[in-house]
Amino acid sequence: MRQSKIRLSYIFIYVLISLMALIMIFPFFWVISCSLRPSDQLLTSPPRLFPSTVSFAAFKHVLTETNIPRFFLNSVIISVTATLLCIIIALPAAYSFARHKYKGKTFFLLVILLCNMVPQASTLVPLYRSLNSLGVLNKHFTISFTHLLCMLPFSIIMLRGFIATIPRSLEEAATIDGCSKLQVLLRVILPISAPGIFATAMYAFMISWEEFMYALTFSTSDLVRTLSVGIQMFSMEYKVDWGSILSSSVLMSLPILILFFFIQDVFIQSATVGAVKE
């Protein structure tokens, strides 16, 4: 009797998890399904789960007749640059907060946390005036730099929590062997922190890849516009090109999915290498 109750509880849990998975996956399935339909089948009633005829016309249109390939390249350049800048700045800052004791550390951590709560729209005007006076608008690096405001505070907190779990004995041993503070950071903390760095880099890349407001405000040329801004341009005053929006959305999702699967493997491998417990 008891075993049957346990089995029923497991069956209930599996059914519940399966339903939740279907609910989360369905929007992605619907976007892909609609992107593969001819334009005259997008708004049919009643809607169909699967297209009656598969058509790649929308993908062909956005890849050959629009600036989506250029916007895609811009997004890659900006996101990769922003991610590298984020890790370069966040890693030493997180190490300082995790290892050193000094006056005002708690206050600085609180300020960093509060920076993550500042509304993005409130920074647009002062940032635009500053960047315009410097003459650096419409630059890949400029947009990447502004993305740090969205990703850097939480990235520092993420890395600080991971570095805090690393045994201090490893740093002490490296110091006895003659390593300086910088060498300890590069030769000891950096390799062991690989899982945390990969997780933080994935978070930063996703934030930069999907960011819209800064990319829209600080770019007025197709040479630097990102994919998120390019998709918005298909929504015009009197017409919405749903086929182009859906196919571009699928293309925009691909790098995140590919990055997730690659980093998932690296994350698991890194987590099992060099594990030390005190």
HELIX and SHEET records of a PDB file:
HELIX    1   1 ARG A    2  SER A   35  1                                  34    
HELIX    2   2 SER A   39  GLN A   41  5                                   3    
HELIX    3   3 ALA A   57  THR A   64  1                                   8    
HELIX    4   4 ILE A   68  ARG A   99  1                                  32    
HELIX    5   5 LYS A  105  CYS A  115  1                                  11    
HELIX    6   6 GLN A  120  THR A  123  5                                   4    
HELIX    7   7 LEU A  124  LEU A  134  1                                  11    
HELIX    8   8 HIS A  140  ILE A  163  1                                  24    
HELIX    9   9 ARG A  168  ILE A  176  1                                   9    
HELIX   10  10 LYS A  181  VAL A  184  1                                   4    
HELIX   11  11 LEU A  185  ILE A  189  3                                   5    
HELIX   12  12 LEU A  190  ILE A  192  1                                   3    
HELIX   13  13 ALA A  194  GLU A  210  1                                  17    
HELIX   14  14 MET A  213  THR A  217  1                                   5    
HELIX   15  15 LEU A  227  GLN A  232  1                                   6    
HELIX   16  16 TRP A  242  ALA A  271  1                                  30    
END                                                                             
